Amino acid sequence: MGLAFGAPQLLWLLAALPLIVLLHYLRTRRKRQEVAALYLWRRAQQAVVRRRRFSPTWLLALQLAFAAVAAIALARPFLGETELPPRVIVIDASASMAARSAAAADAPARLDAAVTIARRLLTGAGRVALIRAGLEPTLLAPLDADPGQLAAALDELAAGDASADISRALDLAAALLPGAEVNVITDQELMLGQATLHKVGETVINAGISALDIGIGQVYVGIVGSGGRPFEVRVTLSQDGAPLAAGTVLVPVTGAGSLTFPLDDVRGILEARLDPPAGDALALDDVAYAGAESVTVVSDDTYGPLVRALTSVPNADASYSVGARLLSADLRVLRTSEAEGLLPGAHLLFAPPAQQPRFAVVRDWDRAHPLTRFVDLRDLVVGLGPIENAWVEESGWRTLARTADLEPVLRARQVDGAWLVQAAFHPSQSDLVLRSAFPTLIANIVAAVRTTAGVRLGEALPGLEVGRPNDDAQVVLAPGVYRVATATGGVVGEAAVVASLLSASESRLESAPLGAALIQSQVPATTADDEAAANVRVLDAAPTPLVLALLGLALALLLLEWLVFGGLPRRVARARGAGRAAAGG
């Protein structure tokens, strides 16, 4: 506990004390002297010189005391902790922060400018919460980290996330250091409240891929830009390094253009790459990836509608084999009623056709399950086997469809992350093949076992082990096709993960008008334009009891000076003069 000041800059008022002393010394006191001859002026002059020599008086002491007490009171002293104040530093780590901060080719990246500001903010701070604002807010160093640890954390900081959740970062700051000074370093114009905004970067030229979508027989590519002028960019589609198509798009001043490439039977992973314009400030959005590696499907069932449904699924390589249950594949489609003794991996099982089927009507099905999404099984007629072989509800199985008498006819479960889907009927003894629900069901099952995942920049890249922790997870900050280890259904392998930015807001590197965005957080509010204002703490404006006491003392000293050297002596002199006049009369 010690003495601190809410407005220490006002202590400069104490510099007025020497001025008061100087004025007191220079002040001329005129007094009439009656002399009988001129030679007596020398004596009077010597007396005046003696008076003008500096000699402290009670008047000077009271004036100095009043000025000192008033200056200290205006500096708003209070009793509190004298240790350095805590400080929160939030740094935007979105992809746009990896762009150049200015149009000059040798301009530093916006993140480099942000790190420079952060290093300056570390000076004079107590406990520091250094937060990286990306898709997920991250504390970069412990709250009790020493300056060396904080400097190392800033050295390792990298930008590239698809967006920056500043609001959640501010909530994390409020939870870690309540009441601390909060500083946000970003290239966005935000209304943050009492948190201090440090904006880096200016409008620069940039073109980036904002969308890459593979449709039926075509590929769509969206381009956005910034810089205040139109420009043309060339976009090339390729697969495994081999060009598939190319085209040129005009990006207007408004900053949006698109290309559509007609391509038949698009399979695998595609790469879209643009030739950036001169002065392009960001490289993370010049390339994007989409698509998926083919899913291998093997079946021992030659029923025509089933074969056609399997071969029509995009990115599915379907084949037939009598020994399909023993072959290696991403999905095995088998004609069997036995769900036990299967090899590890994903399976779709159809019961063999019944010799004397029991026909039933489906009355209820799971519309929310991903395997039956958009699959309409209303009033579906299915042919079932003998009643003694009817299924009952079993633990571990998820019933996807049941008949009017609650008999399950379609169910699924996961075994070591691999799907096992079982039907109590064969498609040849059902009107399912006459509906669009059949190819949709097959497509959903194939999609559930696809081996290619997609992530946004800033998301983790773990192994695709379902339900298992992975200590090797890393955040992806660059677009590309990554290979990860998998262990699905007990089968060890690898899979592809495609990562792209695809963010129009991060590719438009323009300075938005002040107040274009509003962040609601637990930090209440004003916006600061100058980064130096971060070192001034905003405290409660209400005067403390100590301030009130000092102001009262200053007023008392002022009143005492007036009584002693001003009004009271004059009143006494006037009273004496009046008394003498009365006595003389």
Long-range contacts (C-beta under 8 A, 24 or more apart in sequence): 1-79, 1-80, 1-81, 1-82, 2-79, 2-80, 2-81, 2-82, 3-77, 3-78, 3-79, 3-82, 4-77, 4-78, 4-79, 4-80, 4-81, 4-82, 5-75, 5-76, 5-77, 5-78, 6-75, 6-76, 6-77, 6-78, 6-537, 6-539, 6-540, 6-544, 7-74, 7-75, 7-76, 8-75, 9-75, 10-71, 10-74, 10-75, 10-76, 11-71, 11-72, 11-75, 13-67, 13-70, 13-71, 13-74, 13-75, 14-67, 14-68, 14-71, 14-72, 16-67, 16-71, 17-64, 17-67, 17-68, 20-60, 20-63, 20-64, 20-67, 21-54, 21-60, 21-64, 24-57, 24-59, 24-60, 24-63, 25-52, 25-54, 58-564, 58-565, 59-561, 59-564, 59-565, 62-557, 62-560, 62-561, 62-564, 62-565, 63-561, 65-557, 66-554, 66-557, 66-558, 66-561, 69-550, 69-553, 69-554, 69-557, 70-550, 70-551, 70-554, 72-550, 73-547, 73-550, 73-551, 73-554, 76-539, 76-543, 76-544, 76-547, 77-544, 77-546, 77-547, 77-550, 78-544, 78-546, 78-547, 79-546, 83-126, 84-124, 84-125, 84-126, 85-125, 85-126, 85-180, 85-181, 85-537, 86-125, 86-126, 86-127, 86-128, 86-129, 86-177, 86-179, 86-180, 86-181, 87-121, 87-122, 87-125, 87-126, 87-127, 87-128, 87-129, 87-177, 87-180, 87-181, 87-182, 87-183, 88-128, 88-129, 88-131, 88-173, 88-176, 88-177, 88-180, 88-181, 88-182, 88-183, 89-118, 89-121, 89-122, 89-128, 89-129, 89-130, 89-131, 89-183, 89-185, 90-131, 90-133, 90-137, 90-166, 90-169, 90-170, 90-173, 90-182, 90-183, 90-184, 90-185, 90-186, 90-195, 91-115, 91-118, 91-130, 91-131, 91-132, 91-133, 91-157, 91-185, 91-186, 92-133, 92-159, 92-164, 92-166, 92-184, 92-185, 92-186, 92-187, 92-188, 93-132, 93-133, 93-134, 93-157, 93-158, 93-159, 93-160, 93-161, 93-164, 93-458, 94-133, 94-134, 94-159, 94-160, 94-161, 94-162, 94-163, 94-164, 94-458, 94-506, 95-159, 95-160, 95-161, 95-162, 95-282, 95-284, 95-285, 95-457, 95-501, 95-503, 95-506, 96-159, 96-187, 96-201, 96-282, 96-505, 96-506, 96-507, 96-509, 97-159, 97-164, 97-186, 97-187, 97-200, 97-201, 98-158, 98-159, 98-160, 98-282, 98-283, 98-284, 99-187, 99-201, 99-204, 99-206, 99-281, 99-282, 99-509, 100-204, 100-281, 100-282, 101-200, 101-201, 101-202, 102-201, 102-202, 102-204, 103-202, 103-204, 103-205, 103-279, 103-281, 105-279, 109-159, 110-159, 110-187, 110-200, 110-201, 111-157, 111-158, 111-159, 113-200, 113-201, 114-185, 114-186, 114-198, 114-200, 115-154, 115-157, 117-185, 117-198, 117-200, 117-531, 118-154, 118-185, 119-151, 119-154, 120-531, 121-183, 121-534, 122-147, 122-150, 122-151, 124-535, 127-177, 127-180, 129-172, 129-173, 129-176, 129-177, 129-180, 130-154, 131-169, 131-172, 131-173, 132-157, 132-169, 133-164, 133-165, 133-166, 133-168, 133-169, 133-184, 133-186, 134-161, 134-163, 134-164, 134-165, 134-458, 134-475, 135-161, 135-162, 135-163, 135-164, 135-165, 135-456, 135-458, 135-459, 136-165, 136-168, 136-458, 137-165, 137-168, 137-169, 137-171, 137-172, 139-172, 139-176, 143-176, 143-177, 158-477, 159-477, 160-284, 160-457, 160-458, 160-476, 160-477, 160-478, 160-501, 161-456, 161-457, 161-458, 161-477, 162-456, 162-457, 162-458, 162-459, 162-501, 162-502, 162-503, 162-506, 163-458, 163-503, 163-505, 163-506, 164-188, 166-190, 166-192, 166-519, 167-519, 167-520, 167-521, 170-195, 170-519, 170-521, 170-522, 170-523, 171-521, 171-522, 173-523, 174-521, 174-522, 174-523, 181-534, 181-537, 182-523, 183-534, 187-509, 188-512, 188-517, 189-511, 189-512, 189-513, 189-514, 189-515, 189-516, 189-517, 190-517, 190-518, 190-519, 190-527, 191-515, 191-517, 191-518, 191-519, 191-525, 191-527, 192-519, 192-521, 192-523, 192-525, 192-527, 193-519, 193-521, 193-523, 193-524, 193-525, 193-526, 193-527, 194-523, 194-524, 194-525, 194-526, 194-538, 195-521, 195-523, 195-525, 196-528, 196-531, 196-533, 196-534, 197-527, 197-528, 197-529, 198-531, 198-534, 201-509, 201-511, 202-511, 203-227, 203-228, 203-509, 203-510, 203-511, 204-279, 204-281, 204-509, 205-229, 205-231, 205-277, 205-278, 205-279, 205-280, 205-281, 206-276, 206-280, 206-281, 206-282, 206-285, 206-507, 206-508, 206-509, 207-231, 207-233, 207-251, 207-274, 207-276, 207-277, 207-280, 207-285, 207-286, 207-507, 208-274, 208-282, 208-284, 208-285, 208-286, 208-501, 208-504, 208-506, 208-507, 209-235, 209-272, 209-274, 209-285, 209-286, 209-287, 209-288, 209-500, 209-501, 209-502, 209-507, 210-256, 210-285, 210-502, 210-503, 210-504, 210-507, 211-258, 211-502, 211-504, 212-270, 212-272, 212-288, 212-289, 212-290, 212-500, 212-502, 213-290, 214-266, 214-270, 214-290, 214-291, 216-314, 217-262, 217-263, 217-264, 217-266, 218-260, 218-261, 218-262, 218-263, 219-245, 219-260, 219-261, 219-263, 219-266, 219-270, 219-272, 219-290, 220-258, 220-259, 220-260, 221-249, 221-258, 221-259, 221-260, 221-261, 221-272, 222-256, 222-257, 222-258, 222-504, 223-249, 223-251, 223-256, 223-257, 223-258, 223-259, 223-274, 224-251, 224-255, 224-256, 224-257, 224-504, 224-507, 224-508, 225-251, 225-255, 225-256, 225-257, 225-277, 225-507, 225-508, 226-255, 226-507, 226-508, 226-509, 226-510, 227-277, 227-279, 227-509, 228-253, 229-253, 231-277, 232-277, 233-274, 233-275, 233-276, 233-277, 234-274, 234-275, 235-259, 235-272, 235-273, 235-274, 235-275, 236-272, 236-273, 236-274, 236-275, 237-261, 237-263, 237-270, 237-271, 237-272, 238-270, 238-271, 238-273, 239-268, 239-269, 239-270, 239-271, 240-268, 244-270, 255-508, 256-504, 266-291, 266-314, 267-291, 267-294, 267-314, 267-315, 268-292, 268-293, 268-294, 268-315, 269-293, 269-452, 269-481, 269-496, 269-498, 281-509, 282-506, 282-507, 282-509, 284-457, 284-478, 284-479, 284-501, 284-506, 285-501, 285-502, 285-503, 285-506, 285-507, 287-479, 287-500, 288-479, 288-500, 288-501, 288-502, 289-479, 289-480, 289-481, 289-498, 289-499, 289-500, 290-454, 290-498, 290-500, 291-315, 291-452, 291-498, 292-450, 292-451, 292-452, 292-496, 293-450, 293-451, 293-452, 293-495, 293-496, 295-330, 295-331, 295-446, 295-449, 295-450, 295-451, 296-328, 296-329, 296-330, 296-331, 297-329, 297-330, 297-331, 297-332, 297-333, 297-446, 298-324, 298-327, 298-329, 298-331, 298-332, 298-333, 299-324, 299-332, 299-333, 299-334, 300-324, 300-325, 300-333, 300-334, 300-335, 301-333, 301-334, 301-335, 301-350, 303-426, 303-427, 303-428, 305-427, 305-433, 305-438, 306-333, 306-350, 306-427, 306-433, 306-442, 309-438, 309-439, 309-442, 310-442, 310-446, 312-439, 313-439, 313-442, 313-443, 313-446, 315-450, 316-446, 330-449, 330-450, 330-451, 331-445, 331-446, 331-449, 335-426, 337-385, 337-389, 339-420, 339-422, 342-420, 344-415, 344-416, 344-418, 344-489, 344-490, 344-491, 345-418, 345-488, 345-489, 345-490, 345-491, 346-418, 346-419, 346-420, 346-448, 346-449, 346-488, 346-489, 347-418, 347-419, 347-420, 347-421, 348-421, 348-423, 348-445, 349-420, 349-421, 349-422, 349-423, 350-423, 350-425, 350-426, 350-427, 351-385, 351-423, 351-424, 351-425, 351-426, 352-426, 353-383, 353-426, 353-428, 353-429, 354-383, 354-384, 354-385, 354-386, 354-425, 354-426, 354-429, 356-386, 357-383, 357-384, 357-385, 357-425, 357-429, 358-383, 358-384, 358-385, 358-386, 358-387, 359-383, 359-384, 360-384, 360-403, 360-404, 360-405, 360-407, 360-409, 361-403, 361-404, 362-401, 362-402, 362-403, 362-409, 363-402, 363-403, 363-404, 364-401, 364-402, 365-400, 365-401, 365-402, 365-410, 366-398, 366-399, 366-400, 366-401, 369-398, 369-400, 369-412, 370-444, 370-448, 371-400, 371-412, 371-419, 371-421, 371-441, 371-444, 371-445, 371-448, 372-400, 372-401, 372-410, 372-441, 372-444, 373-444, 374-440, 374-444, 375-437, 375-440, 375-441, 375-444, 376-435, 376-436, 376-437, 377-401, 377-410, 377-432, 377-437, 380-430, 380-431, 380-432, 380-435, 380-437, 381-430, 381-431, 382-409, 382-424, 382-425, 382-429, 382-430, 382-432, 383-425, 383-426, 383-429, 383-430, 384-409, 384-424, 384-425, 385-424, 390-424, 391-424, 414-466, 415-489, 416-466, 416-487, 416-488, 416-489, 416-490, 417-465, 417-466, 417-467, 417-487, 417-488, 417-489, 418-449, 418-488, 418-489, 418-490, 418-491, 419-445, 419-448, 419-449, 421-445, 451-486, 451-493, 451-495, 451-496, 452-495, 452-496, 452-497, 452-498, 453-495, 453-496, 453-497, 453-498, 454-497, 454-498, 454-499, 454-500, 455-497, 455-498, 455-499, 456-499, 456-500, 456-501, 456-502, 456-503, 457-499, 457-500, 457-501, 459-499, 461-497, 461-499, 463-487, 464-488, 464-495, 464-497
